[in-house]
Amino acid sequence: MIAITAFISPYRADRQRARDAAHGAFREIYIEADLATCEQRDPKGLYRKARRGEIDDFTGISAPYEVPEAAELVIDTTDSITTCVDRIIAYVEREFVVGAATVGSNHS
């Protein structure tokens, strides 16, 4: 079973704990987006609220984000969504084999 999850994990130590707990089954994919892009894509207005001081310890505004030092894959979100998704699918197909078939080989 492969699970792809999105965590708010701004600290390297937290990501390392997740990696350690997975006993070799953890792969870090860094979805690289600068702060301006994150603010632009924020449908809930959370960055605006954080800038006004309404949300404490908000990653990138009042709390740090530690960029991964050794992610297995980096996705540059200045590329199109299709390109980003295709790169993730290609990574999964290349890195994870289940039985005799490659995972995701039936995607369209």
C-alpha positions in Angstrom: 0.0 0.0 0.0 1.3 3.4 -0.9 -0.1 6.5 1.0 0.7 10.0 -0.2 -0.1 12.6 2.5 0.4 16.3 2.9 1.6 17.3 6.3 2.4 20.8 7.7 5.8 19.8 8.9 8.0 22.9 9.0 10.8 21.5 11.1 13.4 19.1 9.9 13.4 17.2 13.2 9.7 16.4 12.9 10.2 15.1 9.4 13.2 13.0 10.6 11.0 11.5 13.3 8.4 10.5 10.7 11.2 9.0 8.5 12.6 7.1 11.5 9.1 5.8 12.5 8.6 4.5 8.9 11.6 2.2 9.2 12.9 2.8 5.6 9.5 3.2 4.0 9.3 7.0 4.2 10.0 9.2 1.1 10.0 13.0 1.4 8.6 15.0 -1.5 9.3 18.7 -1.2 6.6 20.7 -2.9 8.6 23.9 -3.4 6.6 27.1 -3.3 7.9 30.5 -2.1 5.9 32.5 0.5 4.4 34.8 -2.2 3.0 31.8 -4.1 1.6 30.2 -0.9 -0.1 33.5 0.0 -1.5 33.8 -3.6 -2.9 30.3 -3.5 -4.5 30.6 0.0 -8.3 30.1 -0.4 -9.0 30.5 3.3 -7.1 33.8 3.8 -5.0 32.3 6.6 -1.8 34.1 5.5 -3.7 37.4 5.7 -5.0 36.5 9.2 -1.4 35.5 10.2 0.0 38.8 8.9 -2.6 40.7 11.0 -1.5 38.8 14.1 -4.8 36.7 14.3 -3.0 33.4 14.0 0.1 32.6 16.2 3.0 30.5 15.1 2.0 30.5 11.4 4.6 28.8 9.2 6.4 31.3 7.0 5.0 34.4 8.8 5.6 34.2 12.5 7.2 30.7 12.6 10.0 29.3 10.6 10.0 26.8 7.7 13.1 24.6 7.5 13.7 23.6 3.8 14.4 19.9 3.5 18.0 19.1 3.0 17.6 15.6 1.5 14.2 15.2 0.0 13.9 12.2 -2.3 12.0 14.4 -4.8 11.6 18.2 -5.2 8.6 19.5 -7.1 9.0 23.1 -8.4 5.5 24.5 -8.4 6.4 27.2 -10.9 5.8 24.3 -13.4 2.2 23.5 -14.4 0.1 21.4 -12.1 0.1 18.7 -14.8 3.9 18.7 -14.9 4.1 18.5 -11.1 1.6 15.6 -10.9 3.3 13.8 -13.8 6.7 14.0 -12.0 5.2 12.6 -8.8 3.5 9.7 -10.7 6.8 9.0 -12.6 8.6 8.9 -9.2 6.1 6.5 -7.7 6.2 4.3 -10.8 10.0 4.3 -10.8 10.6 3.8 -7.1 7.8 1.4 -5.9 7.1 -2.0 -7.4 4.3 -4.1 -6.2 4.3 -7.8 -7.3 5.1 -8.0 -11.0 3.5 -4.7 -12.0 4.7 -1.1 -11.4 2.4 1.0 -9.2 0.3 3.5 -11.2 0.8 1.7 -14.6 -2.9 2.0 -15.3 -3.2 5.8 -14.8 -4.5 7.8 -17.7 
